[in-house]
């Protein structure tokens, strides 16, 4: 009986992963081209643990130039040496939290978004990462690494419309990260009943 339960969990895990890939593949990404804003990219890391998916976040340190103390996805500004925005997201994830590109399974791209105060265009990439994984926060840039269950984020009651934020165990997700997350959650809810 225990083997059957494990098999069902594994199967559900694979089905959800495939559905997310299909949802992202079968839609037109909204691209923002704005020469006045700097190109950047983030990774939206998903992992499977204890029977459900989780989304990984970082909390930035007070030492960084922009977005001090804010919750965000691993990522940053495109460097001239980056061959693509995906490479930017993967490079930054390795620098910030020790997540190696070879261990990341990219599921697809999501809509570009902007920051209004620091003038970035953000290109998000959704990825599946292994769990457990020996993540290590870069102390200069990242204060903390934490995760939130996908089921919590998909519950409309957990998004505070008046502030445009999610709050979870003392963390507040707002600004561009909250906008990206909200749009992604709405897409998953509208396109796939199995993710609920």
Secondary structure in CASP SS format (residue, H / E / C, confidence):
PFRMAT SS
TARGET T0000
AUTHOR 0000-0000-0000
METHOD secondary structure of the structure
MODEL  1
X C 1.00
X H 1.00
X H 1.00
X H 1.00
X H 1.00
X H 1.00
X H 1.00
X H 1.00
X H 1.00
X H 1.00
X H 1.00
X H 1.00
X H 1.00
X H 1.00
X H 1.00
X H 1.00
X H 1.00
X H 1.00
X H 1.00
X H 1.00
X H 1.00
X H 1.00
X H 1.00
X H 1.00
X H 1.00
X C 1.00
X C 1.00
X C 1.00
X C 1.00
X C 1.00
X C 1.00
X C 1.00
X C 1.00
X C 1.00
X C 1.00
X C 1.00
X C 1.00
X E 1.00
X E 1.00
X E 1.00
X E 1.00
X E 1.00
X E 1.00
X E 1.00
X E 1.00
X E 1.00
X E 1.00
X E 1.00
X E 1.00
X C 1.00
X C 1.00
X E 1.00
X E 1.00
X E 1.00
X E 1.00
X E 1.00
X E 1.00
X E 1.00
X E 1.00
X E 1.00
X C 1.00
X C 1.00
X C 1.00
X C 1.00
X C 1.00
X C 1.00
X C 1.00
X C 1.00
X C 1.00
X C 1.00
X E 1.00
X E 1.00
X C 1.00
X C 1.00
X E 1.00
X E 1.00
X E 1.00
X C 1.00
X C 1.00
X C 1.00
X C 1.00
X C 1.00
X C 1.00
X C 1.00
X H 1.00
X H 1.00
X H 1.00
X H 1.00
X H 1.00
X H 1.00
X H 1.00
X H 1.00
X H 1.00
X H 1.00
X H 1.00
X H 1.00
X H 1.00
X C 1.00
X C 1.00
X C 1.00
X H 1.00
X H 1.00
X H 1.00
X E 1.00
X E 1.00
X E 1.00
X E 1.00
X E 1.00
X E 1.00
X C 1.00
X C 1.00
X C 1.00
X E 1.00
X E 1.00
X C 1.00
X C 1.00
X C 1.00
X C 1.00
X C 1.00
X E 1.00
X E 1.00
X E 1.00
X E 1.00
X E 1.00
X E 1.00
X E 1.00
X E 1.00
X E 1.00
X E 1.00
X C 1.00
X C 1.00
X C 1.00
X C 1.00
X C 1.00
X C 1.00
X C 1.00
X C 1.00
X C 1.00
X C 1.00
X C 1.00
X C 1.00
X E 1.00
X E 1.00
X E 1.00
X E 1.00
X E 1.00
X E 1.00
X E 1.00
X E 1.00
X H 1.00
X H 1.00
X H 1.00
X H 1.00
X H 1.00
X C 1.00
X H 1.00
X H 1.00
X H 1.00
X E 1.00
X E 1.00
X C 1.00
X C 1.00
X C 1.00
X C 1.00
X E 1.00
X E 1.00
X E 1.00
X E 1.00
X C 1.00
X C 1.00
X E 1.00
X E 1.00
X E 1.00
X C 1.00
X H 1.00
X H 1.00
X H 1.00
X H 1.00
X H 1.00
X H 1.00
X H 1.00
X H 1.00
X H 1.00
X H 1.00
X H 1.00
X H 1.00
X H 1.00
X H 1.00
X H 1.00
X H 1.00
X H 1.00
X C 1.00
X H 1.00
X H 1.00
X H 1.00
X C 1.00
END
